[in-house]
Amino acid sequence: MKKKSSLKGYTWRTFLLEVVMLLLCSAVVLPFYYLVVSIFKTPREMGLNPLGLPEALNLENIKNAWSQIHFLRAFVNTLTVTFSTLIVVILFGSMSAYAVARRKGKFYKFVMLYFLLGFMVPFQTTMVPLYQQMQRFHLINKLYGLIVLSTGSCVFAFFMYQGFINTVPYELEESAIIDGAGPFRVFFQITFPLLKPITVTMTIFHVMGTWNDFVTPFLFLHTRNNATLMLEMYRGVGEFQSDWPLMMTTMVLIMAPLVVFYIFAQRYIIDGLTNGAVKG
């Protein structure tokens, strides 16, 4: 009886939906499978049997990729740019959003509009004058120059924080002000801890965007000593011939830190979404 009742709602429509979901899942998993198995193949194996398993566990691609792209140096450069700019973006983005969100004067409305106009301008339209400005201040081919340039994400963080701060009850800050707390103490001890959901979201957006950024380092970094991981991967693409197994291995090495980051940040992502939903 229990078996019949459990299968009672299982129809042909449910079966077809399950088949469609399995096909979609296969379409998503297939590129990752192709990427992983290609690591252990030779160029000949990859050309003859792209989706088949490798004939032997070949680790030469990993060794060659590690040495040819100078992985450790490029990893340190990318890590430095990513997390240096992350601190600046989170700090200045949240503080500027707090100042504008808690003030209702015309000046702050003008600041909001000014940032909005700047945010609407595509990066591609400003590359030439931006390069001229960077050259004027001798920031071309400097890692700290790329850090300064990447802090432009503060504008995006400003809009993300500004909308979230409006949902934080102002009464909590008023009670702290009555107790004698100054504006910085109110922000860092009362308001900023309540911004954890949006801070986690901004951290994910910024880390993913900066880590995978290719255009900005390509324009402003010219030597291999300052190269990021994406630039090193680009140098492996030849004009007439490319070692595709080596390229796949390089992609996996570049993606691995992001996967590890997501695994450790997953709990905070879920907590941030849950806290944001409960706070309403």
Secondary structure by P-SEA (a helix, b strand, c coil): caaaaaaccccaaaaaaaaaaaaaaaaaaaaaaaaaaaccccaaaaaaccccccccccaaaaaaaacccaaaaaaaaaaaaaaaaaaaaaaaaaaaaaaaaacccaaaaaaaaaaaaaaacccccaaaaaaaaaaaacccccaaaaaaaaccaaaaaaaaaaaaaaaccaaaaaaaaaacccaaaaaaccccccaaaaaaaaaaaaaaaaaaccccccccccccccccaaaaaaaaccccccaaaaaaaaaaaaaaaaaaaaaaaaaaaaaaaaaaaaac
